[in-house]
Amino acid sequence: MSEKEIYATIAEEEPFCMLCGKSWNLNIHHIRYGSCGRHTYFGNIIRLCVGCHQMVHKNKKRWQPFLIKIANQHELKMNREVVE
């Protein structure tokens, strides 16, 4: 899947912020950064509203474990749907 297709799928599957539930002003957030290797895949990106996105970037160490957990659950769901 191309990066563009992954973004489109995430936008369709996650039409809301994964932290607060808002459905407007949404961004895609990479949990692990490009410097860590391959970075655009279902287990590494989530949707966040602008406010939550800024909050996460201000305190990355606090939010990283929680966001990884959310993304891993989403990746399992997406992989199951692809297989079925």
N, C-alpha and C positions, 0 to 999 in steps of 0.2 A: 504494500500500500504506500502511495506517495505521501509526503508530508501534507500536501493540500487535502488529500482524501481523509487523512487522519483528523485534521482540523475540522473538516466538514462533518465527519462522523461524531466527533466530540460535541460540536455545536448542536447537532441533532439529538444526541443521546443525553446531553446535559444542558438543557435550556434554562439553567438556573445556577446561582452561585453555590458551590459545594459546601460553603461554610454558613452563610446566612439565609440562603434560599431565594434571594432577589433574582428577578428575571430580566433586568435591564443593566446597561453599561457593563457588559461581561467581557472579560479578557481570558486568554488562555495562559496558564501559568505552567512553566516547566519546573518540576520539583528538583530534579538533578540538572545541573548546568551542562552546557555543551562541552566545557573543559573536561568533563568526566567521561566523555565518549559519546556514543549514540544517545541522542536525547529526545527525539520526537517519536514516541510510541505510547500506546494506551496506558501503560503503567507509570508514565512519567509526566503526563499532562492532565490538568484539571481546569475546570472553569471557575473563575472567581470574579466577583463584581469589583469595580475599581477600588472601592473602600477596603474590602478584604484583601485585595491584591497589594495595596500599599501597606496595610497592617502586617501582612506576611513578610514583605520585603524589609520592613523595619526591624523585625525580630525573627530572622530566618532560623536560628538555632532552636527556638522554642517551637516553631510551627513545623519544621521539617519532619519529625517522626510522625506526627498526626497526618500530614498531607501524604506521606508515603503509604500509610495504612489505607487511606481513602483511595488513592490511586491503585494500589494493589488489588483492592476489592473490585474496583471498576475494571481493571485489566482481566481479572478472572471472569467477570460477567461478559465482557466483550469477546473473549476467547471462546467461551461456551456458545455464544450466539453464532460465531463464525463456523464452529464445528457442526452445530445443529442444522 
